[in-house]
Amino acid sequence: MRTYGIKTTTSVDRVGHTVLISIVCEDERIAEAATELLRRRQQHGALFIDLQRPTMVQIDGSFERQ
């Protein structure tokens, strides 16, 4: 788990062939900006991850490793 200056915490775990990613942000604004950035990366094919927002400040994602 890593903590950044803007009070954002990330964790990356692997369960079998699935990689689980969790990002918890300090507030809704930062979480919304991070979600938008990740979605843009998905649209351009640079990121292959299933994103979800279980709470207003949390972003969860997962993808299958080959």
Backbone torsions as a table, in degrees:
resi	resn	phi	psi	omega
1	MET	NA	136.5	178.6
2	ARG	-120.5	143.6	176.1
3	THR	-119.3	133.6	-177.8
4	TYR	-108.6	169.5	-176.9
5	GLY	-57.9	-27.8	-179.2
6	ILE	-93.5	25.2	178.7
7	LYS	55.8	48.7	174.6
8	THR	-113.6	130.1	-178.4
9	THR	-116.1	135.7	177.6
10	THR	-124.1	150.6	171.5
11	SER	-143.6	144.1	178.8
12	VAL	-130.6	124.4	-180.0
13	ASP	-128.6	156.8	176.2
14	ARG	-123.7	129.8	176.5
15	VAL	-125.3	104.2	-175.2
16	GLY	63.2	-121.8	179.3
17	HIS	-97.6	7.1	-178.5
18	THR	-104.5	132.1	175.3
19	VAL	-102.7	126.2	-179.4
20	LEU	-108.3	130.9	-178.1
21	ILE	-124.0	136.1	176.8
22	SER	-133.7	131.8	177.2
23	ILE	-126.7	124.1	177.5
24	VAL	-116.7	122.8	-174.8
25	CYS	-103.0	162.6	-179.0
26	GLU	-65.8	-40.3	-179.7
27	ASP	-148.1	175.1	-176.2
28	GLU	-62.8	-37.2	-179.0
29	ARG	-59.6	-46.5	-179.7
30	ILE	-66.6	-41.5	178.9
31	ALA	-63.4	-40.7	179.7
32	GLU	-65.7	-42.7	179.0
33	ALA	-64.3	-42.1	179.3
34	ALA	-65.2	-41.3	178.4
35	THR	-62.5	-44.3	179.7
36	GLU	-62.1	-42.8	178.1
37	LEU	-61.1	-45.8	179.7
38	LEU	-64.8	-39.0	178.6
39	ARG	-66.1	-37.2	176.2
40	ARG	-64.0	-41.2	177.9
41	ARG	-62.5	-36.5	177.3
42	GLN	-64.4	-43.7	-178.2
43	GLN	-61.2	-32.2	-179.2
44	HIS	-89.5	3.4	176.8
45	GLY	78.1	12.7	-178.6
46	ALA	-90.2	-8.7	-176.2
47	LEU	-142.8	128.9	179.6
48	PHE	-119.8	87.9	-176.2
49	ILE	-147.3	143.3	176.7
50	ASP	-89.7	111.1	-176.4
51	LEU	-97.4	144.3	175.1
52	GLN	-142.0	152.6	175.9
53	ARG	-119.9	85.0	-178.1
54	PRO	-66.0	-29.0	174.4
55	THR	-135.4	173.0	-176.7
56	MET	-66.8	-22.6	-177.2
57	VAL	-114.5	7.1	-176.9
58	GLN	-121.1	139.5	175.3
59	ILE	-123.2	125.1	176.9
60	ASP	-117.4	148.9	178.0
61	GLY	-153.0	162.4	177.5
62	SER	-154.0	154.8	172.4
63	PHE	-153.6	156.1	-178.6
64	GLU	-92.6	128.0	175.0
65	ARG	-86.1	143.2	179.5
66	GLN	-91.1	NA	NA
